[in-house]
């Protein structure tokens, strides 16, 4: 009996809370719907890892095959190479993003002209707002063997140019550079907003004590932005990008490139 009374009291309390705060629930409704559609409904696609996927039949009608896909992965001759590339590429993306992002944020903090600062911020952030499809087309504009900007400059300097899409040795650097260029803006904003929030008293006191700019960077700036560094590192590992399957050689392919034939 007591349990029934407690349950009814809890229900009334929840109902009163919903009635009291209903405007906030209405405001949160679009975000909740988006979260369910974009983050939870796609989880049903995880079953494809345990199926012999057939494009004609789709995910739901493809036959189950247990752990055969995982057996195919770990018994493949290229399994170690692909896992190694996935890890190393993403470590390079994360490390380069942190180093360059912090450096650019510090440089921006030294700019005193507001108009120039806005121009630089917009130019650095713009690639982040582009889709990866647009970024890949921009890369092709520069790297096209026949009409690319880079080969055009090389030919003017007397070189015959480089067929970038047929030379695997350049792609470890190109992939890191393109990924860094695209995502630098977001990381830069996080670091820059953190740096401009620091009290200048720390730097003024350090300057009076005779500290050099290098010492202030390592002893003041880095410790103060450490929480942001940890946050960016964690979110980068969670959302670590997959290396494009179109890399010129299997030597540089990452995890998505390996799958059994249907």
N, C-alpha and C positions, 0 to 999 in steps of 0.2 A: 504493500500500500504506500509506504513511504517513498519507494523508488518511483512509483507512478506520479506521486505529487511532485517530486524533484524534477522528473522529466517534463511535466507540464509547466513548471515554473521556468525551466530553462527555455522551453519553446516560446513562452510569453516574453521572456527577456530578449530572445533573438528577434522576435516579431517587432517588439518596440524599437529595437535598435535599427532594424530595416526601415521602419516607418520614419524614424527620426532622421536617419542619414540617407534617405532615398535619393536626394539630388546627387550625392557623391557616387552612389552605385550606378546611376544613369550616366554620369560622366565617365566612369570606369568601364562601362559596357563595351564601347567600341574597341578599347584596348584588350579587353578579355576575349572578345570574339576573334580579334586578329591573332592573339596568342594561341587560341585553340586551333584556328585554321592553319596558321603558319608553323606552329611548333609541335602540336600534338597529333593532329590528323596525319601528317606525313610519317609518323612512327609506324603506321601500318605497313609501310614499304620495307621495314626491316626484314620481313619474311622472305624477301627476294634472296637473302643470304643463304637460305635453306631450300631454295628451289632451283630447278634447272630451267632458267628463265627463257621463255620463248616470246619473241616480239609479237608474233601473230596471236598468241593466246593471252598475253598480258600477264600481270602479276598474279591475279586471282586464280586463273585457270592453268597456269604453268604447274607441272608436276613437282611434288616434293622430292628432294634427293638427300635429305639428312645433312651430314657434314661433308659431303663430297666436294663442295666448293672450297672449304677450308683445307681439305686434303690436297686438292689441286694447287692451292696457293703455296702450301709449305713443302710440297714435293717438286715444285717447278724449279728448273735450273736457274731462273732469273729471280726467284723469290728473295734471296738475300740482297741482291743488287737493288731491287725495287724498294725493299724496306729501308736499306741504307740510304738510298737517294731521298726517300720521303723524309727521313729524320734529319739528314744533313741539310737539305734544302730549307726545311722549316726552321732549323737552328740558325741558318744564315739569314733568313728573313727576319727572325726575331732580333738577333744580335745587331744586324745592320740597321734595323728600324729604330732600335733604342739609341744607338750611338749617334746616328745622323739626326734623329728627331730631337734629342737633347741639344746637340750642337746648333741646329737651326733655331731652336727656341731661344737659346742664349744669344745668338746673333741678332734675332729680332728684338730681344729685350734691350739691345744697345742702340736701336734706331730711335731717334728722337722726333723725326718728321712724321706726323700722323698720316699724311697722304701717302708717303712712300711706304709706311708700315702697312696700310690697308692694301696697297697694290701687291706687296710681297705676300701678305697673308692670303689674298684671293688667288694669286698665281700658284701658291703651294697647295692650297686646299682644293682647287678645281679638279685635278686628276682623281681625287678621292670620290668626287660626286659623279664620275663617269662610270658606266658599266664596263666590265672586263672585255666585252665585245668591241666597244669603241677603242679601248686601249690597245687591243690586238691589231685593229686596223691602223691605228697610229704607228704602232711598231712596224707594221708592214710598209707604211709610207717611208719610213727611214731605212728599212733593211731590205727592201725589194731588190733583187739582183739586177734588174734592168733599169728601173726608174727610181730607185731609192735615193734618198738624200745623201746617205753616208757614202754609197758607191759613187754618186756624182762628184762628191768632194775628193774621193780617192782618185778618180780618173783625172780630175783637174790637176792633181799633184803628180800625175805620171804613173799611177798604179792601175792595174787591170781590174780592180774591184774584187769583192769577195762574195761568193754565193752563200750568204748567211744561212739559208734554210737547208743547205746540204753539208754544212760543216758542224758536226756535233761539238767540237772542242770549244766553241764560243758560247754555247748556250748556258752553261752553269753561271757565267757572269751576266749574260743578258737577262736570264730569268730573275736573278736576284735584283738587278738594276731596275727592271720593269716593275717588279713587285714593290720595291722600295719607293720608286717614283709615284706609284699609284696611291699607296697608303701612308705616305709621309705626312700629308696634311692633317689627318686625324690625330696621329700621335703628337705632332707638333703643337696642335691646339691644347691638348692635355698638358703637355710640359710647359708651354708658354703661359697658360692661365694659372698654373701652379707657381711659376717663377714670379710673375707680377704680383702675386698675393703675398710674397715674402715681405716682412718688415725690413726696411732699409737700415734699421738700427744695427742689425748684425754686420752688414758690410761696412758701415761707417765706423763701428767699433774695431773691426778687424783692420781697416785701413789706418786708424790711429795707432794700432799696435804694430804697424809695419808689415802686414801680410801682403804678399804679392797676389795678383789676380789668379794665378794658378793655385795658390794655397786657398784662397777664398772659394774657388770652384770645388775643390776636393773636400774642404773642411766645413763649408756652409751649404753650397748649392746642392751637392749630391746627397748629403744626409736629409735635407729638407724635402727633396723630391723623391726620396726612396719609396714612400707609399704609392706614388703614382707609377714609379718604375715597376713595382711588384704587381700593381693592378694591370698595367699594360702587358707585362709578361704573361700573367695568368690568362687574360682575355685573348692574347695572341696564340697561346697554346690551345685554348678551347676552340678558337676559330681558325686554326692553322690551315692555310690554303693548300689545296692539292696542286701539284705540279702539272701543267697541261700535258695531256696525253700526246699531243702533237709534237713533242720534242723530237729532233731529227734522228736520234738513235736510241736503241733500247738501253744503252749505257747510262742515259740520263732520264729514263722514265721513272715515274713514281707510282704509288699504289693503285690509282684508278686504272692504269694501263693493263693490269693483269686480271684476266677473267676467262673462265672456261668457255669453249665454243658450244653453242646450242645445236 
